[in-house]
Amino acid sequence: MQTAIKSNQQEDTRLFSNLEFDGKRLSHQPGSVLGSTALIAGTTVGAGILALPAVTLPSGVVPSTVLLIAVWLYTLVSGLLIAEASVNTMRLAGRASVGMLAMIENTLGFMGVRIAGGTYLLLHYALLVAYTTQGGEILGSAIAKVLGVQNTVPAWVGTTVFTLLFGGIMYFGRDKFVEKLNSVFVAIVLASFLGLLLLAGGQVKTTQFLFQNWSAVGSAVSVMSVALFYHNIVPVVVTQLEGDTHKIRQSLFIGSVIPLIMFLAWNAVILGSVSPEIMQNTGNGRIFDPLQLLRSGGAGEWLGVLVSIFSEFAIATSFIGFVYGLLDFFQEIFLATKVEFSSRLPLYSMILLPPMSFGVINPKIFFTALDYVGTFNISVLGGIIPALMIWKQRKGQENSNKIYQQLVPGGQVTLTVIICLALAIIGKQIWSTIIRNS
């Protein structure tokens, strides 16, 4: 049970203490708001940012900015709901750490965890398909330029090389090496992003900010949801911060605001760098990717190089994170079912071969994969399930004398709005698919 104690005139709101045996004594290893904030921001800034300009281009800067802020608010509330469920599950279970699936099973039972597990699996596989295809396309173009080949390298070659290259690094490299390499990749992403903003800022046409098409803005919701998704690491943050709800709120808010500011600046700069003639060509039913134009040197050679570097390493960092996510998922399942492998090869094959195969079959699946992931998987895992967990936990708390902490105000009204918005996004996607296929 959490108790509030006074120490040095400050209220201690920790649920527990992270203790580690250091030599001859136990030492307190508290997590920091700064570290947790960086974890959330780093998880959020990934390959989803690459798809934003393509889906926001038809609506323009102002409508897409308004929608992006609205989607951020939705994801912030749903992230806080997961944190609330995590804190109170830890309290009731008497455990200092509770994973996402264990928390869902504890709250929603067998059926709930099976739905969440299937959604989690599809989410990771779909995003890996998107990353291998887009990362392979950029890598293939780079290989063609280095070799001086006029024609682009076949798409399946880029997808295969990308998967084997980065998958091979993770398979053969030690965890510490991959961690350090990923840190280098993140540094490259941040440096190239700043360079992009500075260089592309000179290409921005202020007249582009006047273009507004509010009727087209709704189609960007799914990809925005993917870009702002960090909910799978919220239980980790709760554990790092020892269940301190004040610090958890701070970390989730600041850690999600930083990517939001980056996305808003990125969206404005990229859309402002595209000519009005290109924008008029987006009404023919196909997705036009302005980053593809910039990568090809349409707005200057150096800008194209920076866009390519930023895109490839943003995809690489996301690829590494989601491969690790599936590794943990399968290891947890195999541990529960007592299945053991003599080597890591079968496990990595299960993770890498399916997305690589789908990418080879359909190299242009990047936007489709992100669209459906954002619509179905994230709406369920980052919207409906957290709201249902809190609904059940709060209802159970009313009939008991146990301590319960709320991180999100509004009661059942807030939970109902979250569920209805998620269902509306799913319904819109189903209707759009029916219309396209009719």
Order of alpha helices (4+ residues) and beta strands (2+ residues): beta-beta-beta-beta-alpha-alpha-alpha-alpha-alpha-alpha-alpha-alpha-alpha-alpha-alpha-alpha-alpha-alpha-alpha-alpha
